[in-house]
Amino acid sequence: MSFQTRSTHLLKQLRGVNPFGGDCLPSRVSLFGFGRPTLPFPHLWNYKNPLKIFETFYYGSEREAGSGKHNRYIYVAGMPPVLLTREPAIIKAVQAETGDKPGQFDRDTSPMAGIARATGTDSLLYSNGSVWRKQKRLSAEPFSRANLFQPEKFHGFEQTFRETVAKRLEALHSHLVTTGQQTVRVELEPEVKVVMLEMLVNNFFGGNVACEDLRARYVPAIEMLIAHMIGDTVAPRTLTLLDMLTGRHAILKQKSIDFEALTDIALSGRAEGCGLWSQFKSEATNQALRSNIRVFLAGAMEATSSFASWALSHLSRRPDIQDQIYEEVKNMSVYDPDNLMHAVTLNRVLEETLRLTPALYFLPRRATADTWIETADHRKMFIPKGTQLRLDVWHANRCEQFWGKEVTGYPAEMFEPKRWDILAQKGISSRDMLHFGFGHGPRFCPGRYLGLLEVGLVVGAAVKIFKFTAVNERAEAIAGVSTKPADGVLVDLELRS
Ligand code: HEM
């Protein structure tokens, strides 16, 4: 930030002036206060609970009138304002105005500093401006629906999935036979992660890594690196010191070596056009692609595992919906896109899962210039240059005003796929009611089709083979890079037949 901008911010801050303008005026959150869940910014003691930090922004906001209820900001002397919004119309307007044109919003990379140190800065996720545009063009083809949903590609994913699940099924079956039990208590999330990484490495990138290696070596490496990336964003120096003192430093180094080895495997299929590499047309060297491959491996495993784990977690509390999905998939011998498309309940479950428990719970943006945004109903907000925006999808999708009984027929915080039928009866589709599960606008998720394909496959097949019942009454959430069920989807699992 220039000296002049800094001084302007400082003056406004000292005079208590609201730096925003227009008819959607955000309201101010003080830095310190009593009775709130935590402080409204991350520090060493609260950074592992970002949802609580966001919650703090809305503390007392019910007293505000109009836009101030859902749009909140903090403004610290000498720093740019931080705006948190849970208003879908504002989230949509900002997303639509994010891109590489002059004056548009950038993705704010400050909450990703740790990710960039581990993956590199020149990835599609991290870059902005012309670098991002180029990356976007390059990745479009391999990620396209047309490519991923070609029958032979799809059957490859399905085959890998079946083989992995078959092995686990055998193990489960013999466990039940030898113990004489009807059910076995397991955490499903670790299983989901292995399957997701396997489909990505072996099908998408055309690798050939044994499931056991993924389970024992590569999944733990990615998990540990992701946990490290978050702390490394909030308190890099303190964390490095702590790692050295506790000996974690050496373990992390080994995990980085493992992650690099996996990146090599993913790249090794390129020369022969294995997996989806056949659709990738670029002169870029393998070295130049490494950051993106790391982001795809770690990010995709994280996001697809979050999505599938949440769907299984919700279903573990709804045996009625498991039975409905079972009716849809019981005669499905091939999980191809056509068949999956006709599984109406399954698709509603996936939509509702992303709404209530989005994998990416907030989307960061930065104003590159003084900007006016306009909502679909022609309300305007002035956002000053340098503002850091946090588009709080998690709380937007749980807000009664936008997703509650009056609008969708069911309370906003309830998992109820039927709300999509009610919306459909009113002529409202998921395009009209955006939950931003895959983002919106130019920086929309390129992995959407791949993700939906994998998650549909995993959830559909799980219901076809098992009945599963949650051990814990409530599905609490934890959040890091993505959100997850806090209990790892702990269920009592029973074979259907
Ligand atoms: C199925 C689970 C997935 C979910 C819920 C998900 C969600 C999202 C969301 C919400 C965004 C927008 C972020 C923003 O606007 O700031 C995004 C972007 C992105 N996603 Fe995904 N994603 C998933 C799967 C994948 C997969 C499988 C890949 C790649 C293999 C992927 C790669 C990316 C990349 C590279 C971006 C950045 C795109 C850009 O900035 O232009 N995602 N994802």
Residues whose N, C-alpha, C, O or C-beta is under 5 A from the ligand:
A	BS01	HEM	L124 L125 F296 A300 A303 T304 F307 A359 L360 L363 P364 F436 G437 F438 G439 P442 R443 F444 C445 P446 G447 L450 G451 L452
